Amino acid sequence: MDPVSLPLFPLQSVLFPGGLLALRIFEVRYLDLIRRCHKEGAPFGVVCMTLGSEVRQPPRDIAPDKAQDFEPEAFHAVGTLAHIAELKQVQPGLMLLRCTGGLRFRLSSSEQLKHGLWVGEASWLADEPRVLVPADLGYVQLALRRLVAHIQANLGPTDTLPLLTPFGWDDCGWVANRWCELLPVSTQLKQQLMMLENPLLRLELVTDLLERLKIVQPGAPP
């Protein structure tokens, strides 16, 4: 399949397939993009930054009123499609979004347009296969169940669960992705885990992290 042109949203975070992403949109370069995507029912691409900040900044060694350029931005070549699930225009120049993670993609090239928006030539990565959680990793699935139940029990009247339903408790990829979203590890490590093509391997590596962080005990019984 030939690459397609995709508008990009660089963030200092990683969006996983099946995940939820909340965004506050106020930069001019993104307001028009989000309006267009919402009107057309089209996704945009979320990519994890390796350089720069989410909000454009003038160079540090030039006075802001004299700056002609902005700090450079760079990001990983593998990202995730974001589908707009909810959009609220809370005031002129400010939107609140809830997005869901879709397919992963790989960029063959990217370009920053004059007004600051990034676009890239993207090829879709295959949707990863559904692999059942093996019995010897059942305790990792159970720990996530208990954590989600705890979150649900402590939701306030206006709070929403930070997970999409239906839950995929028996799916290696789903369990691994949800743990990745919750783990207190660097975005670069999360990016590496998201890029893995084997969902069972991702879950095994997540299990190692959980045990190292003492969140679960090795082979803990139910």
Order of alpha helices (4+ residues) and beta strands (2+ residues): beta-beta-alpha-beta-beta-beta-beta-beta-alpha-alpha-alpha-alpha
